Amino acid sequence: MLFVRGSRSMSIFCTTFTKGQPAFSRLCAAILAATLGLLGACTDVQDAPEGRGNIRAVHALSALGEVGFLIEERVLANASYQTVTPFSTYDSLQYDFNFDFNSGLTGERARLATTSVTVAPDTNYTLILTGTPTAPEILTVAQPIASFDAAATNLSLWFSNLSSANSVDIYVGTTGFDPAAVAPLATGLAPGAVTDVTSVEAGEVEFIATVAGDPTQVLIRSETRTLIAQDVALVGLLDAARVVNGDYVFILGGELNSGRLADDAAPTTLRVIHGIRGADAVDLYINDETVTPVVSALGFPMASTRFEIPEADDAATVTLNVTAAGNVGAPIVTVDSVFADASSSLAVVANAPSGDGFGLLSISESRRPLFDAGLVGVVNASGNIDLIDIYFVASDDTFEDTAARARNAGPSQNIGQFTLEADTYEFYVTDGSNETIVAGPIPVTVEAGDVLQLMIIDVDDPTALGVVEFDRLAP
């Protein structure tokens, strides 16, 4: 059996005939010779596979949005930054694996990087997309498929520095351990470097990365994670890149152990925007606190600075109490929220969706800049109009020729975050019931790397709306 790259489902068979079938034998020989002649014209003829191997991808390029991971031109997975894709299984042949990128500016993918891999039987391959957006690199790691005894209580870890940090040491230990008291499992790990696998006992652990050779210079101490036995997992150090607070995160890439581990020392933060025209200034308290507000006298349409929520550690429920400024006895709205450790969130004091009273709209902040585009979030804090549509009209377009970016958005709704190329746009809001323009044109200048937030608000005229712009990267 012969396999041709680009047509791997194609196979060629020739039956061996007995002496009493010379015509058929000659016919088979002729067909085989002709076919081999065609195959000889190809430069990449492969023998029959001897087994199967597994392959997956890791998106470790912080300035890029979602990427596609492909075998030849077939998409195996789409991955956002800090994602490890599942394994896909393929015959032990040679393949081209590709990473494609679509920032959201166009509907077409652009080829980022390609690597050729000859898959060996019983081998796991991890293809790590790293480097820079203009000079991407693929780091290929091949490992034999591991086997464990049924009663094994250990797992295997391997480490890689996929961050912007210089050489680091990585430690694994129980909660609160001192890295100076133990030996690192990865030593002097330079950017892009990878270690061999190391056996570790299952159980609750923390990961610590320090400056190489100095256990007192801690770069990140991770959240506690319970490791599950009989697995092989990548432990990758990556830049946090404003996805969470702190400078770095760890990712776990195993079949039983996976996810992102934030810096346990990084705070959980919140920023509040007052979005109700005509409402008095407000204070915000956390939980049962009634003496010292975390936000004081926040007027319309203002944004607070980010403040820490220490009670949010370990996914605890936090009660946010919004009151009239200076009067804790005049509550406006109370909301119970759960914040991820080290997360950075946004809350908007808005009209209640029912139109009666106030609401507190929570938005998980996406503050990670993209190298080639801007990100613009839009939240509707208004209550005068039931349903609205929104438009971003580029400088070389007209409103009439531009499609709506979102339709039928209701009051007190996070409409979404949009990827826009660098330009000065005219932003419009229309009444979704009759397409009447109720706000705009409002100029919005977007540069690559910007992360902006637009808030749609009520104005004195009940048939019109206003728009306020904030910088999500502000303190």
C-alpha positions as CSV (number, residue, x, y, z in Angstrom):
1,M,0.0,0.0,0.0
2,L,1.3,3.5,-0.9
3,F,0.1,6.8,0.5
4,V,0.5,10.1,-1.3
5,R,0.8,13.2,0.7
6,G,-2.2,15.5,0.0
7,S,-4.4,12.4,-0.8
8,R,-3.8,10.2,2.2
9,S,-7.1,8.4,1.8
10,M,-5.8,7.1,-1.6
11,S,-4.4,3.6,-1.5
12,I,-3.3,1.3,-4.4
13,F,-3.8,-2.4,-4.3
14,C,-2.7,-5.1,-6.7
15,T,-3.8,-8.7,-6.3
16,T,-1.2,-11.5,-7.0
17,F,-2.7,-13.8,-9.7
18,T,-1.9,-17.5,-10.2
19,K,-0.1,-19.0,-13.3
20,G,-3.4,-19.6,-14.9
21,Q,-4.2,-15.9,-15.1
22,P,-1.4,-14.4,-17.3
23,A,-3.6,-11.7,-18.9
24,F,-4.8,-10.5,-15.6
25,S,-1.2,-10.5,-14.2
26,R,0.0,-8.5,-17.2
27,L,-2.9,-6.0,-16.8
28,C,-2.1,-5.6,-13.1
29,A,1.6,-5.1,-13.8
30,A,0.8,-2.5,-16.4
31,I,-1.6,-0.6,-14.1
32,L,0.9,-0.7,-11.2
33,A,3.8,0.5,-13.4
34,A,1.7,3.4,-14.8
35,T,0.6,4.3,-11.3
36,L,4.1,4.2,-9.9
37,G,5.2,6.4,-12.8
38,L,2.6,9.0,-11.8
39,L,3.7,8.7,-8.2
40,G,7.3,9.1,-9.2
41,A,6.5,12.5,-10.5
42,C,5.6,13.5,-6.9
43,T,8.4,14.4,-4.6
44,D,6.7,13.1,-1.4
45,V,5.7,9.4,-1.7
46,Q,5.2,7.8,1.7
47,D,5.3,4.2,2.9
48,A,2.5,2.6,4.7
49,P,2.1,3.9,8.2
50,E,3.5,1.7,11.0
51,G,1.2,3.1,13.7
52,R,-0.5,6.3,15.0
53,G,0.6,9.3,16.9
54,N,-1.2,12.3,18.6
55,I,-0.7,16.0,18.0
56,R,-2.0,19.2,19.6
57,A,-1.2,22.9,19.7
58,V,-0.5,25.6,22.3
59,H,-1.3,29.3,21.6
60,A,1.5,31.2,23.5
61,L,1.8,34.3,21.4
62,S,0.3,37.0,23.6
63,A,-0.3,39.8,21.1
64,L,-2.5,37.6,18.8
65,G,-6.2,36.9,19.1
66,E,-7.7,33.6,18.1
67,V,-5.6,31.3,15.8
68,G,-6.5,28.3,13.8
69,F,-4.5,25.0,14.1
70,L,-4.6,23.0,10.8
71,I,-3.3,19.8,9.4
72,E,-2.6,20.7,5.8
73,E,-5.7,22.9,5.1
74,R,-8.1,21.1,7.5
75,V,-8.8,23.0,10.8
76,L,-8.2,20.8,13.8
77,A,-9.0,23.5,16.5
78,N,-9.4,27.2,17.1
79,A,-7.5,28.5,20.1
80,S,-7.3,31.8,22.0
81,Y,-4.2,32.9,23.8
82,Q,-3.1,30.6,26.7
83,T,-5.1,27.6,25.2
84,V,-3.9,24.0,24.8
85,T,-6.0,22.2,22.2
86,P,-7.0,18.5,22.6
87,F,-4.9,15.8,20.9
88,S,-5.8,14.6,17.4
89,T,-4.7,11.2,16.3
90,Y,-3.1,10.5,12.9
91,D,-1.2,7.8,11.0
92,S,2.5,7.8,11.3
93,L,3.2,9.8,8.1
94,Q,4.6,13.2,7.2
95,Y,2.2,16.2,7.4
96,D,2.3,19.9,7.2
97,F,0.8,21.6,10.3
98,N,-0.2,25.3,10.0
99,F,-1.2,28.1,12.2
100,D,-3.6,30.7,10.7
101,F,-4.6,34.0,12.2
102,N,-7.8,36.1,11.8
103,S,-7.8,39.1,14.1
104,G,-11.5,39.8,13.3
105,L,-10.7,42.6,10.8
106,T,-11.5,40.4,7.8
107,G,-13.3,37.2,7.2
108,E,-10.1,35.6,5.8
109,R,-7.4,33.7,7.6
110,A,-3.7,34.6,7.1
111,R,-1.0,32.0,7.3
112,L,1.2,32.6,10.3
113,A,3.6,29.7,10.4
114,T,4.0,26.1,9.0
115,T,6.0,23.2,10.2
116,S,6.4,19.7,8.7
117,V,6.2,16.8,11.2
118,T,6.9,13.1,10.5
119,V,4.6,11.5,13.0
120,A,6.2,8.5,14.8
121,P,4.0,5.7,16.2
122,D,3.0,6.0,19.8
123,T,4.3,9.5,20.2
124,N,2.6,12.7,21.4
125,Y,3.5,15.9,19.7
126,T,2.9,19.4,21.1
127,L,3.3,22.3,18.6
128,I,3.7,25.6,20.5
129,L,3.1,28.9,18.7
130,T,5.5,31.5,20.1
131,G,7.8,34.3,19.0
132,T,6.2,37.6,17.9
133,P,3.3,38.4,15.6
134,T,5.7,39.5,12.9
135,A,8.1,36.7,13.4
136,P,6.1,33.7,14.8
137,E,7.9,30.5,15.6
138,I,6.7,26.9,16.2
139,L,8.3,24.9,18.9
140,T,7.8,21.2,18.4
141,V,8.0,18.8,21.4
142,A,7.8,15.0,20.8
143,Q,7.3,12.6,23.7
144,P,6.6,8.9,23.9
145,I,3.1,8.1,25.0
146,A,3.3,7.4,28.7
147,S,1.9,4.4,30.6
148,F,1.2,4.2,34.3
149,D,0.4,1.3,36.6
150,A,-3.2,1.1,37.6
151,A,-2.3,1.9,41.2
152,A,0.1,4.8,40.3
153,T,-0.2,7.9,42.5
154,N,2.2,10.0,40.4
155,L,2.0,12.0,37.2
156,S,4.6,13.4,34.8
157,L,5.2,17.1,34.3
158,W,7.3,19.0,31.8
159,F,8.1,22.7,31.9
160,S,8.5,25.4,29.3
161,N,9.2,29.2,29.6
162,L,6.8,30.7,27.1
163,S,6.9,34.2,28.7
164,S,8.9,37.3,28.2
165,A,10.8,36.6,31.4
166,N,14.5,35.9,31.2
167,S,15.8,32.6,32.5
168,V,13.7,31.2,35.4
169,D,13.6,28.4,37.9
170,I,10.3,26.6,38.5
171,Y,9.3,24.9,41.7
172,V,6.5,22.7,42.8
173,G,5.4,22.3,46.4
174,T,2.6,22.2,48.9
175,T,0.6,25.3,49.7
176,G,2.7,28.0,51.2
177,F,6.0,26.3,50.6
178,D,9.3,28.2,50.6
179,P,11.2,27.8,47.3
180,A,14.5,28.4,49.1
181,A,13.9,25.2,51.0
182,V,13.4,22.9,48.0
183,A,15.1,22.1,44.7
184,P,13.6,23.5,41.5
185,L,12.2,21.0,39.0
186,A,13.2,23.3,36.1
187,T,16.5,25.3,36.3
188,G,17.7,28.2,34.2
189,L,14.8,27.8,31.8
190,A,15.4,30.4,29.0
191,P,12.5,31.7,26.9
192,G,11.4,28.9,24.6
193,A,13.2,26.2,26.5
194,V,11.6,22.9,27.4
195,T,12.5,20.3,30.0
196,D,12.2,16.5,30.1
197,V,9.4,15.0,32.0
198,T,9.6,14.8,35.8
199,S,7.6,12.5,38.1
200,V,5.5,14.3,40.7
201,E,3.1,12.9,43.3
202,A,-0.5,13.8,42.9
203,G,-2.2,16.2,45.3
204,E,-2.6,19.8,46.1
205,V,0.4,21.9,44.9
206,E,1.5,25.4,44.1
207,F,3.8,26.4,41.2
208,I,6.4,29.1,41.7
209,A,8.7,30.8,39.1
210,T,11.7,32.8,40.3
211,V,14.6,34.6,38.7
212,A,17.1,31.9,37.8
213,G,19.4,31.1,40.7
214,D,17.6,33.3,43.2
215,P,14.6,31.7,45.0
216,T,13.9,35.0,46.8
217,Q,13.0,36.8,43.5
218,V,9.5,35.3,43.0
219,L,7.9,36.2,39.7
220,I,4.7,34.3,40.4
221,R,3.3,32.0,43.1
222,S,0.3,30.2,41.6
223,E,-3.1,29.4,43.0
224,T,-3.3,26.0,44.6
225,R,-4.3,23.2,42.2
226,T,-5.0,19.6,42.9
227,L,-3.0,17.5,40.5
228,I,-4.6,14.2,39.3
229,A,-2.4,11.1,39.0
230,Q,-1.5,9.2,35.8
231,D,-1.3,12.1,33.4
232,V,1.5,13.9,31.5
233,A,1.0,17.7,31.6
234,L,2.8,20.7,30.3
235,V,3.5,23.4,32.9
236,G,4.0,26.6,30.8
237,L,4.9,30.0,32.2
238,L,3.2,32.7,30.1
239,D,2.7,36.4,30.2
240,A,-0.6,37.4,31.9
241,A,-0.9,40.2,29.3
242,R,-3.7,41.9,31.2
243,V,-6.0,38.9,30.9
244,V,-5.7,38.7,34.6
245,N,-3.8,40.9,37.2
246,G,-0.2,40.1,37.8
247,D,2.6,39.7,35.3
248,Y,2.6,36.0,34.6
249,V,0.3,32.9,34.6
250,F,0.9,29.2,34.5
251,I,-1.0,27.0,32.1
252,L,-1.5,23.3,32.6
253,G,-1.8,21.2,29.5
254,G,-2.7,17.6,30.3
255,E,-5.6,15.3,29.6
256,L,-6.5,15.2,33.3
257,N,-4.8,18.4,34.5
258,S,-5.6,21.5,32.5
259,G,-6.4,25.2,32.9
260,R,-4.8,28.5,33.8
261,L,-3.3,29.4,37.2
262,A,-3.1,33.0,38.1
263,D,-0.7,34.6,40.5
264,D,-2.0,34.0,44.0
265,A,-0.4,37.3,45.1
266,A,-2.2,39.3,42.4
267,P,-5.3,41.2,43.6
268,T,-8.8,40.8,42.3
269,T,-9.9,44.2,41.1
270,L,-13.1,46.0,40.0
271,R,-13.8,49.3,38.3
272,V,-17.2,50.9,38.4
273,I,-18.8,53.3,36.0
274,H,-21.9,55.5,36.9
275,G,-24.1,55.2,33.9
276,I,-27.5,56.8,34.9
277,R,-28.2,60.3,33.8
278,G,-29.9,62.4,36.4
279,A,-29.1,60.1,39.3
280,D,-27.2,61.4,42.3
281,A,-23.6,60.4,43.1
282,V,-23.2,56.9,44.6
283,D,-20.9,55.1,47.0
284,L,-20.1,51.4,46.8
285,Y,-19.5,49.1,49.7
286,I,-18.3,45.5,49.8
287,N,-20.1,42.9,51.9
288,D,-21.2,44.1,55.3
289,E,-18.9,47.1,55.4
290,T,-20.9,50.2,56.3
291,V,-18.2,52.7,57.3
292,T,-15.6,52.9,54.5
293,P,-16.8,52.7,50.9
294,V,-14.4,51.4,48.2
295,V,-15.9,54.0,45.8
296,S,-17.0,57.4,47.1
297,A,-19.2,60.0,45.5
298,L,-19.0,58.6,42.0
299,G,-21.1,60.9,39.8
300,F,-22.5,60.5,36.3
301,P,-20.9,59.7,33.9
302,M,-17.7,58.9,35.7
303,A,-15.5,55.9,36.1
304,S,-13.7,54.9,39.4
305,T,-10.1,53.8,39.6
306,R,-9.7,50.0,39.9
307,F,-9.9,48.9,43.5
308,E,-9.0,45.6,45.2
309,I,-11.6,43.1,46.4
310,P,-9.6,41.0,48.9
311,E,-12.7,39.0,49.8
312,A,-13.0,37.7,46.3
313,D,-10.1,35.2,46.7
314,D,-10.9,31.5,46.1
315,A,-14.1,32.3,44.2
316,A,-16.0,33.5,47.3
317,T,-19.3,35.3,46.8
318,V,-18.9,39.1,47.2
319,T,-21.9,41.4,47.9
320,L,-21.6,44.8,46.2
321,N,-23.8,47.4,47.8
322,V,-24.5,50.7,45.9
323,T,-25.9,53.5,48.0
324,A,-26.6,57.2,47.7
325,A,-23.3,59.1,48.3
326,G,-22.7,59.7,51.9
327,N,-25.8,57.8,53.0
328,V,-25.3,54.1,53.7
329,G,-28.9,54.0,54.8
330,A,-30.1,54.7,51.3
331,P,-29.4,51.6,49.3
332,I,-29.8,51.7,45.5
333,V,-28.9,48.2,44.4
334,T,-27.3,45.1,46.0
335,V,-25.7,42.4,43.9
336,D,-24.0,39.1,44.8
337,S,-21.1,38.4,42.5
338,V,-18.3,35.8,42.2
339,F,-15.0,37.0,40.8
340,A,-12.2,34.7,39.5
341,D,-9.0,35.0,41.4
342,A,-6.8,37.8,40.1
343,S,-9.5,38.9,37.6
344,S,-10.0,42.5,36.5
345,S,-13.7,43.3,36.0
346,L,-15.9,46.2,35.2
347,A,-19.4,47.1,36.7
348,V,-21.8,49.6,35.3
349,V,-24.5,51.2,37.4
350,A,-27.4,51.2,34.9
351,N,-31.1,51.4,34.6
352,A,-32.7,48.1,35.6
353,P,-33.8,46.0,32.6
354,S,-37.4,46.2,33.9
355,G,-37.2,50.0,33.7
356,D,-37.9,50.3,37.4
357,G,-35.0,51.2,39.6
358,F,-31.3,50.5,39.2
359,G,-29.1,47.6,38.1
360,L,-25.4,46.7,38.4
361,L,-24.2,45.3,35.1
362,S,-21.0,43.2,35.4
363,I,-18.6,42.9,32.5
364,S,-15.5,40.7,32.5
365,E,-12.9,43.0,31.2
366,S,-10.9,42.0,28.2
367,R,-7.9,44.4,28.5
368,R,-5.4,42.5,26.4
369,P,-4.2,44.7,23.6
370,L,-3.8,43.3,20.1
371,F,-0.8,44.3,18.0
372,D,-2.7,45.0,14.8
373,A,-6.1,46.2,15.9
374,G,-8.1,48.0,18.6
375,L,-10.8,46.5,20.8
376,V,-14.0,48.5,21.5
377,G,-16.5,47.3,24.0
378,V,-20.1,48.6,24.0
379,V,-22.5,48.6,27.0
380,N,-26.0,49.9,26.9
381,A,-26.8,51.6,30.2
382,S,-29.8,53.5,28.8
383,G,-33.5,52.8,29.5
384,N,-35.4,55.1,27.2
385,I,-35.5,52.9,24.1
386,D,-36.5,49.2,24.2
387,L,-34.1,47.9,21.4
388,I,-31.2,49.5,19.7
389,D,-28.8,48.7,16.9
390,I,-25.2,50.0,16.7
391,Y,-22.9,50.9,13.8
392,F,-19.2,51.7,13.4
393,V,-18.8,53.6,10.1
394,A,-15.2,53.6,8.8
395,S,-13.7,56.8,7.4
396,D,-14.0,55.6,3.8
397,D,-17.6,54.3,4.2
398,T,-21.0,55.8,4.6
399,F,-23.7,55.0,7.1
400,E,-26.0,53.8,4.4
401,D,-23.5,51.2,3.2
402,T,-22.4,49.9,6.6
403,A,-24.0,46.9,8.3
404,A,-25.0,47.0,12.0
405,R,-22.4,45.5,14.3
406,A,-25.2,44.4,16.7
407,R,-29.0,44.5,16.6
408,N,-31.8,44.5,19.0
409,A,-29.8,45.2,22.1
410,G,-32.0,45.8,25.2
411,P,-31.6,48.1,28.2
412,S,-28.8,47.3,30.7
413,Q,-27.0,45.0,28.3
414,N,-23.4,44.3,27.6
415,I,-23.5,44.4,23.8
416,G,-20.0,43.0,23.3
417,Q,-16.4,43.8,22.4
418,F,-15.5,44.5,18.7
419,T,-12.2,44.2,16.9
420,L,-11.6,47.3,14.7
421,E,-8.7,48.3,12.5
422,A,-7.0,51.6,13.2
423,D,-9.2,54.4,11.9
424,T,-11.5,57.2,13.0
425,Y,-15.1,55.9,13.0
426,E,-18.5,57.5,13.2
427,F,-20.5,55.6,15.8
428,Y,-24.3,55.5,15.4
429,V,-27.1,54.1,17.5
430,T,-30.5,53.5,15.9
431,D,-33.9,52.7,17.3
432,G,-34.2,49.0,16.5
433,S,-37.9,49.2,15.8
434,N,-37.8,51.9,13.1
435,E,-34.0,52.4,12.3
436,T,-34.2,56.1,13.3
437,I,-30.8,57.5,14.3
438,V,-31.0,58.2,18.0
439,A,-27.2,58.9,18.6
440,G,-24.5,59.9,16.2
441,P,-22.4,60.4,14.3
442,I,-20.0,60.3,17.3
443,P,-16.3,60.2,16.4
444,V,-14.4,57.3,17.9
445,T,-10.6,57.2,17.1
446,V,-9.1,53.7,17.3
447,E,-5.4,52.9,17.3
448,A,-3.8,49.4,17.2
449,G,-3.4,48.3,20.8
450,D,-6.3,50.4,22.1
451,V,-8.8,48.9,24.4
452,L,-11.8,51.2,24.7
453,Q,-15.2,51.1,26.3
454,L,-18.3,52.9,25.0
455,M,-21.3,53.4,27.2
456,I,-24.7,54.3,25.7
457,I,-26.7,56.6,28.1
458,D,-30.0,58.4,28.3
459,V,-30.2,62.1,27.6
460,D,-32.8,64.7,28.4
461,D,-34.6,64.0,25.1
462,P,-36.4,60.6,25.6
463,T,-36.2,59.9,21.9
464,A,-32.4,60.3,21.8
465,L,-29.3,58.7,23.4
466,G,-25.8,59.7,24.2
467,V,-22.4,58.0,24.3
468,V,-19.5,58.2,26.7
469,E,-16.0,56.8,26.0
470,F,-13.6,55.3,28.5
471,D,-10.1,53.8,28.3
472,R,-10.1,50.3,29.6
473,L,-6.3,50.4,30.1
474,A,-6.6,53.3,32.5
475,P,-5.7,52.6,36.2
